Amino acid sequence: MTWSESPWLARDFPHSTLVQLCDRLDAITTSALTSVELLDRSLPQIAVELNGDWACVVKRSPQWVVVASSNANSAADLPKQALAESLDRGAAGSMTGEGEDDRPAIVVPLIDRPGQLLLVWGRHLQPRSLGAAWALARVLSRAIVIVEQRQKDQQQLKRLRSTLALGREFASEKETMPLLERIADKATELLDCDRASIFLWDREQRQLVACPALGVEGGRLWVPDNKGIVGEVVQTGRTIRVDDAYADDRFDKSVDKESGYRTRSLLCAPLIDGDEQRIGAFELINKHGGAFDESDEQALIDMGLQVATVVQSVREREQLIRNNQQLTEAAAGRVQIIGESPPIAGLRASIGRLAATDLPVLILGESGTGKEVAAQALHYQGPRADHPFVAVNCAALTETLLESELFGHEKGAFTDAHDTRAGKFELANGGTLFLDEIGDMSLGGQAKLLRVLEQKVITRVGGSQVIPINVRVVAATNRNLVDAVRSKKFREDLYYRLSVVTLDLPPLRERPEDVQPLAEHFLAHFSKQANRRQMSVSSEARRRLQAHAWPGNVRELRNLMERVAFLSNSDVVETDDLAFILSPDSDSVDYLDADVGLSEATNRFQQEYIRKAIKRVKGNMSEAARLMGLHRSNLYRKMRQLDMEVDDED
């Protein structure tokens, strides 16, 4: 056996052969070949250039194995002693055919492929070809490295593209657990492994929940956050790769024992969200065809970044939905129509039927009868309950502000338009827009509102973009719109557009049986706010409440119970606590003639009530309105309706 530790010892080194092989190598490495295909093409050429009969690449793992050969029928009776000596020496050697084998052979280490050798056999092999074999082996070795690196790069690029595509695909998922199941399924396909699980970290409970957990009942697995390899990953933030799970002391065998599954190789990486916080771990099990490598590790880390972002977004969305549902349920629970009188029972039934529709509703009734409460009931009992309920007081808007308030405006549309602002219609999109005091809207505002209701689109002030809207409109007023239409103060076409269905709310004086339930309801509510025990109403105070005419309707009663709850020193409401209601003598209707009609008697009573209220506060109209539970503008409007003298509102 002749050995050479340098490729340049041969005197007749075939430079032309090396140049030709390098040219072929350049063509081979730039084409889409695998390392196996490269060897299949190169080995026959190498055998020819060295005057050999065949060539092969062998490796020891731990037995000698033929990796590739130019002749499939020639891979037997390997010169094991020569191969082992070449590998141990790190040198090339040539056999003359004497000794253990009668065929000449050349053995050369592939220096870029540890543990692999180029073996050439042939009857016409010459020892002087050893230098050429060294050079060809070096070129072949580099070619294999280049091709395999290119394969890894292509695989990495493919995985990165797939990871980006997964981020877009998973973004459409709305719930966390189905999302995790889809991600795990895609991960096993992309990284060619048997199973995948995503563990989410519950820091407060100090546990990890895995989904999916195959082989476990219910598909979910809860484990302590400091146990096993997954526990170490979430605690340290380091990726762990294990080739033999059962030989690693960190591996928790209990899950395998319970499911009957056998874990061999394992790869686990932390999930880190956009705030650089660890939210869990991503684990792959049993790589097909071997163990996980560095490229798998990098691919899992890249995928984990996408997964953490998507999972965080989905969990935040779920939390927002839960919060919204809780707020909706709380709001719906606060909207109650109290009373058992026939008018109120009929109102509740009507609202129950109308809530499921999108029909416009016009709510009529005196100030304080609960028109907004009825509108909220329509909203929260219907399919739009999870969307906004937006209320607008039309009486409080001048014509110049109305368009901007309802439809929004673009930045710079007018002097004070410093920013773009969405209007009430946009804010209420998908839900309900409540237009209170619609009877006080200007004719110009009515025309613009009618156009929106008919076309179902809006345009912001100063803008040109048409914005579609999906809003249910509920309007309310305490004015007689029929009279307003006759007097040309309200558009007839808008009236018919709004009054597809009309709900009439009776004043509280026409349903005295509802006074006591309402008083108790408000008293219980405000007692909680005042952090005091539940209050009750004495028999005398009940009679006093029912004897009152309630010109401010339910709002007046509500305000009265609020003052009682916060100011009374006793847990029982007595008549003295109601002293700010007109005294029995003054409040009595005994002074009215028997032949006076109910409507006239009511008007006289209200006139007297308002006069005395104003007198009690020494002419302060704002205080008088507050005392009666009215807005100041509503008090002036009421006085005009009663033909009472009204000073300038200024």
C-alpha positions in Angstrom: 0.0 0.0 0.0 1.4 3.4 -1.0 0.3 6.5 0.9 0.3 10.1 0.1 -0.7 13.0 2.5 -0.4 15.6 -0.2 -2.2 15.8 -3.5 0.8 17.2 -5.4 3.3 14.3 -5.2 2.3 12.7 -8.5 4.6 13.6 -11.4 2.0 13.2 -14.2 -0.8 15.2 -12.7 -3.5 15.6 -15.5 -4.2 19.3 -15.3 -6.5 19.1 -18.4 -8.6 16.5 -16.6 -9.0 18.8 -13.5 -9.9 21.8 -15.7 -12.5 19.7 -17.5 -13.9 18.4 -14.2 -14.1 21.9 -12.8 -16.0 23.0 -15.9 -18.4 20.2 -15.4 -18.6 21.0 -11.7 -19.6 24.6 -12.5 -22.4 23.4 -14.7 -23.5 20.8 -12.2 -23.6 23.1 -9.2 -25.6 25.8 -11.0 -28.2 23.3 -12.0 -31.0 22.0 -9.8 -29.2 18.8 -8.7 -29.3 17.0 -5.4 -26.1 15.6 -3.9 -27.1 12.1 -4.9 -27.7 13.1 -8.5 -24.3 14.9 -8.4 -22.5 11.7 -7.4 -24.4 9.6 -9.9 -23.1 11.9 -12.7 -19.6 12.5 -11.4 -18.4 9.0 -10.3 -18.5 7.4 -13.8 -16.5 10.4 -15.1 -13.9 10.1 -12.3 -13.5 6.3 -12.9 -12.9 7.0 -16.6 -10.4 9.8 -16.0 -8.4 7.6 -13.6 -8.6 4.5 -15.9 -10.6 2.7 -13.3 -13.4 0.2 -13.8 -15.7 1.9 -11.3 -15.8 4.5 -8.5 -17.8 4.9 -5.3 -18.1 7.0 -2.2 -18.2 5.1 1.1 -18.6 6.1 4.7 -18.3 4.4 8.1 -21.3 4.7 10.4 -20.0 2.5 12.1 -20.0 -0.2 9.4 -18.8 0.6 5.9 -21.7 1.7 3.7 -21.7 2.6 0.0 -23.2 6.1 -0.4 -23.1 6.1 -4.2 -21.5 4.0 -6.9 -20.9 4.2 -10.6 -21.7 0.5 -10.8 -24.5 -0.9 -8.7 -23.1 -4.5 -9.0 -19.6 -3.5 -7.7 -20.4 -2.5 -4.2 -19.3 -5.7 -2.5 -16.0 -6.9 -1.0 -14.8 -3.5 0.0 -11.1 -3.3 1.1 -12.1 -2.5 4.7 -8.5 -2.5 6.0 -7.3 0.0 3.4 -10.4 2.2 3.9 -9.9 2.3 7.7 -6.2 3.1 7.4 -6.9 5.9 4.9 -9.6 7.4 7.2 -7.3 7.1 10.3 -4.3 8.6 8.5 -6.3 11.3 6.6 -4.2 10.3 3.6 -4.7 8.9 0.1 -3.4 5.5 -0.7 -3.0 3.2 -3.7 -3.0 -0.6 -3.8 -1.1 -2.5 -6.4 -3.3 -5.6 -6.3 -1.0 -7.6 -4.1 -2.2 -9.0 -0.8 -5.8 -9.0 0.3 -7.2 -8.2 -3.2 -5.9 -8.8 -6.7 -7.4 -5.5 -8.1 -5.5 -2.3 -7.9 -7.4 0.5 -6.0 -7.1 4.1 -4.9 -8.6 5.4 -1.7 -8.8 9.2 -1.1 -10.5 11.0 1.9 -13.2 13.6 1.1 -11.7 16.3 3.3 -14.9 18.4 3.3 -17.0 15.3 4.1 -15.7 13.8 7.4 -16.0 10.0 7.5 -16.4 9.6 3.7 -13.9 8.3 1.1 -13.6 8.1 -2.6 -12.7 4.5 -3.7 -11.7 3.7 -7.3 -11.0 0.1 -8.5 -9.7 -1.0 -11.8 -7.2 -3.3 -13.5 -5.4 -0.4 -15.2 -5.0 1.9 -12.2 -1.5 3.3 -11.8 0.0 4.6 -8.5 1.0 7.8 -10.4 -2.8 8.6 -10.6 -2.8 9.2 -6.9 -2.2 12.9 -7.3 -5.0 13.2 -9.8 -7.3 11.2 -7.5 -6.5 13.6 -4.7 -7.4 16.6 -6.8 -10.6 15.0 -8.2 -11.7 14.0 -4.7 -11.1 17.6 -3.4 -13.2 19.0 -6.2 -15.9 16.4 -5.7 -15.9 17.0 -2.0 -16.4 20.8 -2.5 -19.1 20.1 -5.1 -21.1 18.0 -2.7 -20.8 20.7 0.0 -22.0 23.4 -2.4 -24.9 21.4 -3.7 -26.0 20.4 -0.2 -25.7 24.0 1.0 -27.8 25.1 -1.9 -30.4 22.5 -1.1 -30.5 23.8 2.5 -30.8 27.4 1.3 -33.6 26.4 -1.1 -35.3 24.5 1.7 -34.9 27.4 4.0 -36.3 29.8 1.4 -39.2 27.5 0.8 -39.9 27.3 4.6 -39.7 31.1 4.9 -42.1 31.6 2.1 -44.4 29.0 3.6 -44.1 30.7 7.0 -45.1 34.1 5.6 -48.0 32.4 3.8 -49.1 30.7 7.0 -49.2 34.1 8.8 -51.7 35.4 6.2 -53.7 32.2 6.3 -53.9 32.0 10.1 -54.9 35.7 10.4 -58.3 34.7 9.2 -58.9 32.4 12.2 -61.1 34.0 14.9 -60.6 31.6 17.8 -57.5 30.5 19.6 -57.9 26.7 19.9 -58.9 26.1 16.3 -56.0 28.3 15.3 -53.5 26.3 17.3 -54.7 23.1 15.8 -54.3 24.5 12.2 -50.8 25.7 13.0 -49.7 22.4 14.5 -51.0 20.5 11.5 -49.1 22.8 9.1 -45.9 22.6 11.1 -45.8 18.8 10.9 -46.2 19.1 7.1 -43.6 21.9 6.6 -41.0 20.4 8.9 -41.6 16.8 8.1 -42.3 15.4 11.5 -44.8 13.2 13.3 -46.4 15.6 15.8 -46.5 19.2 16.8 -48.0 20.9 19.9 -48.2 24.6 20.9 -48.1 25.3 24.6 -49.6 28.6 25.9 -48.3 29.9 29.2 -50.7 30.8 32.0 -48.3 32.6 34.3 -50.9 33.2 37.0 -51.8 29.5 37.3 -48.1 28.5 36.6 -49.1 26.0 34.0 -48.9 25.3 30.3 -51.8 24.2 28.1 -51.0 22.2 25.0 -53.1 22.1 21.9 -53.4 19.8 20.2 -52.3 17.0 22.6 -52.7 13.9 20.4 -53.5 10.7 22.3 -54.8 12.7 25.3 -58.5 12.7 26.1 -60.1 15.9 25.0 -57.1 16.9 22.9 -55.8 19.3 25.7 -52.9 18.8 28.1 -52.1 20.8 31.2 -48.6 20.6 32.6 -46.7 22.6 35.2 -44.7 25.4 33.7 -41.4 24.2 35.3 -41.6 20.6 34.3 -39.9 18.8 31.4 -38.2 20.2 28.3 -41.1 22.5 27.5 -41.0 23.9 31.0 -37.3 24.7 30.7 -37.9 26.4 27.3 -40.5 28.8 28.6 -38.5 29.5 31.7 -35.2 30.2 30.0 -36.3 31.3 26.5 -33.7 28.9 24.9 -34.4 26.5 22.1 -33.8 22.8 22.9 -33.0 20.1 20.4 -32.9 16.5 21.5 -31.9 13.5 19.3 -32.7 10.8 21.9 -35.5 11.9 24.2 -35.3 8.9 26.6 -31.6 9.5 27.1 -32.2 13.1 28.3 -33.0 13.5 32.0 -35.1 16.6 31.3 -37.6 14.7 29.2 -40.9 13.9 31.0 -41.9 10.4 30.0 -45.4 10.5 31.7 -47.2 11.7 28.6 -45.8 8.9 26.5 -46.7 6.4 29.2 -50.3 7.7 29.3 -50.8 7.8 25.6 -48.7 4.8 24.5 -46.7 6.9 22.1 -42.9 6.8 21.8 -41.0 10.0 21.5 -37.6 9.7 19.8 -36.4 13.1 18.6 -37.7 16.5 19.8 -37.3 20.2 19.0 -38.8 22.9 21.2 -38.6 26.7 20.7 -40.1 29.6 22.8 -43.0 31.7 21.5 -42.2 35.4 22.0 -44.8 38.1 21.3 -44.3 41.6 19.9 -43.6 42.9 23.5 -40.6 40.5 23.8 -42.6 38.4 26.3 -42.6 34.6 26.3 -46.2 33.4 25.9 -45.5 29.7 25.4 -43.5 27.1 23.5 -43.7 25.4 20.1 -42.7 21.7 20.2 -42.1 19.2 17.3 -41.7 15.5 17.9 -40.1 12.6 15.8 -38.5 14.0 12.7 -39.1 11.7 9.7 -35.9 9.9 8.6 -33.7 11.0 11.4 -33.1 13.8 13.9 -33.9 17.5 13.7 -31.0 19.7 12.5 -30.1 23.4 12.6 -32.2 24.3 9.6 -35.2 22.8 11.3 -34.4 24.8 14.5 -34.2 28.0 12.5 -37.4 27.2 10.6 -39.2 26.6 13.9 -38.0 29.9 15.4 -39.1 31.8 12.3 -42.5 30.1 12.4 -42.7 30.8 16.1 -42.4 34.5 15.5 -45.4 34.4 13.1 -47.4 32.1 15.4 -46.8 34.3 18.5 -48.0 37.4 16.7 -51.1 35.7 15.3 -52.0 34.0 18.6 -51.6 37.3 20.5 -53.9 39.1 18.0 -56.5 36.3 18.2 -56.4 36.3 22.0 -56.7 40.1 22.2 -59.7 39.9 19.8 -61.3 37.2 22.0 -60.8 39.4 25.0 -62.3 42.4 23.3 -65.3 40.3 22.2 -65.7 39.0 25.8 -65.5 42.5 27.2 -68.0 43.8 24.6 -70.4 41.0 25.4 -70.1 41.8 29.1 -70.7 45.5 28.5 -73.6 44.7 26.2 -75.2 42.4 28.7 -74.6 45.0 31.5 -76.2 47.7 29.4 -79.1 45.5 28.4 -79.6 44.6 32.1 -79.8 48.2 33.0 -82.5 48.9 30.4 -85.8 48.0 32.0 -89.3 49.2 31.4 -90.8 49.1 34.8 -94.6 48.9 35.4 -97.5 46.6 35.1 -100.2 49.0 33.8 -101.9 48.0 30.6 -100.2 50.7 28.6 -96.7 49.6 29.8 -97.5 45.9 29.2 -98.6 46.7 25.7 -95.4 48.8 25.2 -93.2 45.9 26.2 -95.0 43.6 23.9 -94.6 46.0 21.0 -90.9 46.5 21.6 -90.4 42.7 21.8 -92.0 42.4 18.3 -90.2 45.4 16.8 -86.7 44.7 18.2 -86.1 41.9 15.7 -86.8 44.2 12.8 -85.0 47.1 11.2 -88.1 49.2 10.8 -87.8 52.9 11.7 -89.6 53.7 14.9 -91.0 57.1 16.0 -91.4 57.3 19.8 -93.9 59.9 21.1 -94.4 61.1 24.6 -94.1 64.0 27.0 -90.7 64.9 28.4 -89.5 62.5 31.0 -91.7 59.5 30.0 -88.6 57.4 29.1 -88.4 57.7 25.3 -84.6 56.9 25.3 -85.2 53.9 27.5 -87.7 52.6 25.0 -85.2 53.2 22.2 -82.5 51.3 24.1 -84.8 48.4 24.7 -85.4 48.2 20.9 -81.7 48.1 20.4 -80.6 45.7 23.1 -83.4 43.2 22.5 -82.6 43.0 18.8 -79.8 41.6 16.6 -77.9 44.9 16.7 -77.2 44.6 20.4 -73.5 43.9 20.0 -73.1 47.1 18.0 -73.2 50.7 19.1 -76.2 52.6 20.4 -75.6 56.3 19.7 -78.0 59.0 21.0 -78.2 62.6 19.5 -80.2 65.4 21.0 -81.3 67.3 17.9 -82.6 70.2 20.0 -79.1 70.9 21.2 -77.7 71.2 17.7 -77.7 74.4 15.6 -78.2 74.0 11.9 -74.5 74.9 11.3 -73.3 72.1 13.7 -75.9 69.5 12.8 -74.4 68.3 9.5 -70.9 68.0 11.0 -72.3 66.2 14.1 -74.3 63.7 12.2 -72.2 63.1 9.1 -68.7 64.0 10.3 -66.1 66.3 8.7 -62.7 66.2 7.0 -59.7 68.1 8.3 -59.8 71.7 7.2 -63.5 71.6 6.2 -64.1 74.7 8.3 -62.3 77.0 10.7 -62.3 74.7 13.8 -61.9 71.4 11.8 -58.4 70.6 13.0 -58.8 66.9 12.5 -60.9 64.5 10.5 -63.9 63.3 12.6 -66.4 60.6 12.1 -70.1 61.6 12.5 -72.8 59.9 14.6 -74.0 57.9 11.6 -70.5 56.3 11.2 -70.1 55.8 14.9 -73.4 53.9 15.0 -72.7 51.8 11.9 -74.2 48.3 12.4 -76.1 49.5 15.4 -78.9 52.1 16.3 -78.9 55.9 16.0 -81.4 57.5 18.4 -82.5 61.0 17.2 -84.1 62.6 20.3 -86.2 65.8 20.0 -86.4 65.3 16.2 -89.3 67.8 16.2 -86.9 70.6 16.9 -84.6 69.9 14.0 -84.4 72.7 11.4 -85.9 72.3 8.0 -82.5 72.3 6.4 -81.3 69.6 8.7 -84.5 67.6 8.0 -83.8 67.7 4.2 -80.3 66.3 4.7 -81.4 63.6 7.1 -84.1 62.5 4.7 -81.6 62.2 1.9 -79.4 59.9 4.1 -82.3 57.8 5.2 -83.3 57.2 1.5 -79.9 56.7 0.0 -78.2 55.0 3.0 -74.9 56.8 2.3 -73.3 59.8 3.8 -70.6 62.3 2.8 -68.5 64.1 5.4 -68.5 67.9 5.4 -65.6 69.0 3.2 -65.2 65.5 1.7 -66.2 63.8 -1.5 -66.1 60.1 -0.6 -69.4 58.4 -0.4 -69.6 56.3 2.8 -72.2 53.5 3.0 -74.0 53.2 6.3 -76.0 50.4 8.0 -77.9 52.0 10.8 -81.3 51.6 12.3 -82.9 55.0 13.1 -85.2 55.5 16.0 -86.5 59.0 16.5 -88.4 60.6 19.4 -90.2 63.8 20.2 -92.6 65.4 22.7 -94.1 67.6 20.0 -97.2 66.9 17.9 -95.6 66.2 14.6 -98.9 66.0 12.8 -99.6 69.7 13.7 -96.0 70.5 12.8 -96.5 69.0 9.4 -99.7 71.0 8.9 -97.9 74.2 9.9 -95.0 73.4 7.5 -92.5 73.2 10.4 -91.8 69.6 9.8 -91.3 67.9 6.4 -94.2 65.5 5.6 -91.9 63.1 3.6 -89.5 62.8 6.6 -92.4 62.3 9.0 -93.7 59.3 7.0 -90.1 58.0 6.6 -89.6 58.1 10.4 -93.1 57.0 11.5 -93.3 53.6 9.8 -94.1 52.4 13.3 -95.1 54.7 16.2 -94.9 54.0 19.9 -96.8 56.3 22.3 -95.5 56.5 25.8 -98.2 57.4 28.3 -97.4 60.1 31.0 -96.9 58.8 34.5 -100.1 60.5 35.7 -102.2 58.2 33.4 -100.7 55.1 35.0 -100.6 55.8 38.8 -100.3 52.0 39.5 -96.7 52.2 38.1 -95.6 54.9 40.5 -94.8 52.6 43.4 -92.8 49.9 41.3 -90.9 52.7 39.7 -90.1 54.4 43.0 -88.9 51.1 44.5 -86.8 50.4 41.5 -85.1 53.8 41.6 -84.7 53.7 45.3 -83.0 50.3 45.2 -80.6 51.5 42.5 -79.6 54.7 44.2 -79.3 53.1 47.6 -76.5 50.9 46.2 -74.8 54.0 44.7 -75.1 55.8 48.1 -73.6 52.7 49.8 -76.5 52.4 52.2 -79.0 49.7 53.2 -82.0 49.0 51.0 -84.6 51.7 51.7 -88.4 51.2 52.0 -91.3 53.6 51.5 -93.9 54.1 54.3 -97.6 53.8 53.6 -98.2 57.5 54.0 -95.3 58.3 51.6 -96.8 55.9 49.0 -100.1 57.7 49.1 -98.3 61.0 48.8 -96.4 59.7 45.7 -99.5 58.5 44.0 -101.4 61.7 44.7 -98.7 63.7 42.9 -99.4 64.6 39.2 -95.8 64.1 38.1 -95.5 66.8 35.5 -91.9 65.7 34.9 -93.0 62.1 34.5 -90.6 59.3 35.2 -87.6 61.6 35.1 -89.1 63.6 38.0 -89.7 60.5 40.0 -86.2 59.2 39.3 -84.6 62.5 40.4 -86.7 62.5 43.6 -85.6 59.0 44.5 -82.0 59.9 43.9 -82.2 62.9 46.3 -84.0 60.8 48.9 -81.4 58.0 48.7 -78.5 60.4 49.2 -80.1 62.9 51.6 -82.5 61.0 53.8 -81.3 60.1 57.4 -83.6 57.1 57.7 -84.0 53.8 55.9 -87.7 54.4 55.7 -88.9 57.1 53.3 -91.5 59.3 55.1 -93.7 62.2 53.9 -91.2 64.6 55.4 -88.6 63.3 52.9 -90.9 64.3 50.1 -91.3 67.9 51.3 -90.0 69.3 48.1 -93.1 68.0 46.3 -96.0 70.4 46.5 -97.8 70.3 49.8 -101.1 68.3 49.8 -103.2 71.4 50.0 -101.6 73.1 47.1 -101.2 69.9 45.1 -104.9 69.0 45.4 -107.3 69.4 42.5 -110.3 70.0 44.8 -110.4 73.7 43.8 -111.2 72.7 40.1 -114.8 72.8 39.0 -116.4 69.4 38.6 -117.4 70.3 35.0 -113.8 70.9 34.0 -112.5 68.3 31.6 -109.5 66.1 32.4 -107.3 67.8 29.8 -108.2 71.3 31.0 -107.7 70.2 34.6 -104.3 68.8 33.8 -103.2 71.9 32.1 -104.3 74.1 35.0 -102.6 71.8 37.5 -99.4 72.0 35.5 -99.6 75.7 35.2 -100.0 76.1 38.9 -97.2 73.6 39.6 -94.8 75.4 37.4 -95.6 78.8 38.9 -95.1 77.6 42.5 -91.8 75.9 41.5 -90.5 79.1 40.0 -91.6 81.1 43.0 -89.9 78.7 45.4 -86.5 79.3 43.7 -87.2 83.1 43.4 -87.5 83.1 39.6 -84.3 81.2 38.8 -85.5 79.3 35.7 -82.4 76.9 35.6 -83.0 75.9 39.3 -86.7 75.5 38.7 -86.1 73.2 35.7 -83.7 71.2 37.8 -86.1 70.9 40.7 -88.8 69.6 38.3 -86.4 67.2 36.6 -86.5 69.0 33.3 -84.0 70.6 31.0 -84.3 74.4 30.9 -85.2 74.4 27.2 -87.9 71.8 27.9 -89.4 73.9 30.7 -89.7 76.9 28.3 -91.3 74.7 25.7 -93.8 73.3 28.2 -94.7 76.8 29.4 -95.4 77.8 25.8 -97.6 74.7 25.3 -99.6 75.7 28.4 -99.9 79.3 27.0 -97.9 80.6 30.0 -95.9 83.9 29.8 -92.3 83.2 28.9 -89.5 85.7 29.4 -86.5 85.7 27.1 -84.5 82.5 27.5 -81.3 84.4 27.8 
